[in-house]
Amino acid sequence: MLSEVFLEINFEDSEEAQRQRDLRMEVLQAQGWVCVPENPYRVDGKRIYLLTADMPSSPEDKADHSPRRKTKPTRSDHAKNKFERR
């Protein structure tokens, strides 16, 4: 597991801190990490942006986190099922 903190006080403003966190998230995701961005804290009115990332332990785990596309049955699928013998 990996955790990185982006403090608003280290950047010009909160938007820049958030942008840097999001850019880092893109880099990690391109390397196969599963990332979760959070904005959980304020200290003295300054925001802290958190990024946690975890590397899937197996290819199956990696596939579980990828977006899935559902396929709709085609007419030929319905016809096959309709005339299938049991």
C-alpha positions as CSV (number, residue, x, y, z in Angstrom):
1,M,0.0,0.0,0.0
2,L,1.1,3.5,-0.8
3,S,-0.1,6.8,0.7
4,E,0.9,10.2,-0.4
5,V,-0.1,13.6,1.0
6,F,-0.4,16.9,-0.9
7,L,-0.6,19.8,1.5
8,E,-2.2,23.1,0.3
9,I,0.6,25.0,2.1
10,N,3.2,23.4,-0.2
11,F,1.5,24.8,-3.3
12,E,0.2,28.2,-4.5
13,D,-3.4,27.3,-3.7
14,S,-5.7,24.3,-3.0
15,E,-6.5,23.8,-6.6
16,E,-2.8,23.3,-7.4
17,A,-2.4,20.8,-4.6
18,Q,-5.5,18.8,-5.8
19,R,-4.2,19.0,-9.4
20,Q,-0.8,17.6,-8.4
21,R,-2.5,14.8,-6.5
22,D,-4.7,13.9,-9.5
23,L,-1.7,13.9,-11.8
24,R,0.2,11.6,-9.5
25,M,-2.9,9.3,-9.4
26,E,-2.9,9.1,-13.2
27,V,0.8,8.1,-13.2
28,L,0.2,5.4,-10.6
29,Q,-2.9,4.1,-12.4
30,A,-0.9,3.8,-15.6
31,Q,1.5,1.6,-13.7
32,G,-1.3,-0.7,-12.6
33,W,-2.0,0.7,-9.1
34,V,-5.6,1.0,-7.8
35,C,-5.9,4.5,-6.4
36,V,-8.3,6.2,-4.1
37,P,-8.2,10.0,-3.8
38,E,-9.5,11.6,-0.6
39,N,-9.9,15.1,0.8
40,P,-10.2,14.1,4.5
41,Y,-8.6,16.8,6.5
42,R,-8.2,20.5,7.1
43,V,-5.5,21.8,9.4
44,D,-5.6,25.5,10.4
45,G,-8.0,26.0,7.5
46,K,-5.6,24.5,4.9
47,R,-6.7,21.5,2.9
48,I,-4.8,18.2,2.9
49,Y,-5.3,16.0,-0.2
50,L,-4.5,12.3,0.3
51,L,-3.9,9.6,-2.2
52,T,-3.8,6.0,-1.3
53,A,-2.9,3.3,-3.8
54,D,-2.6,-0.5,-3.7
55,M,-1.1,-2.8,-6.3
56,P,-3.4,-5.7,-7.1
57,S,-1.8,-9.0,-5.9
58,S,-2.8,-11.0,-9.0
59,P,-4.0,-10.3,-12.6
60,E,-7.5,-11.4,-11.4
61,D,-7.5,-8.7,-8.8
62,K,-6.4,-6.1,-11.4
63,A,-9.3,-7.2,-13.6
64,D,-11.8,-6.7,-10.8
65,H,-11.0,-3.0,-10.6
66,S,-11.2,-2.3,-14.3
67,P,-14.4,-0.9,-15.7
68,R,-16.6,-3.6,-17.2
69,R,-18.6,-3.5,-20.4
70,K,-21.8,-5.4,-20.4
71,T,-22.6,-7.1,-23.7
72,K,-26.2,-7.3,-24.8
73,P,-27.4,-10.6,-26.2
74,T,-27.8,-10.5,-30.0
75,R,-30.7,-11.9,-32.0
76,S,-28.6,-14.9,-32.9
77,D,-28.0,-15.6,-29.2
78,H,-31.8,-15.6,-28.6
79,A,-32.4,-17.9,-31.6
80,K,-29.7,-20.3,-30.5
81,N,-31.3,-20.5,-27.0
82,K,-34.8,-20.9,-28.5
83,F,-34.0,-23.9,-30.7
84,E,-31.5,-25.5,-28.4
85,R,-32.4,-29.1,-27.5
86,R,-32.3,-30.2,-23.9
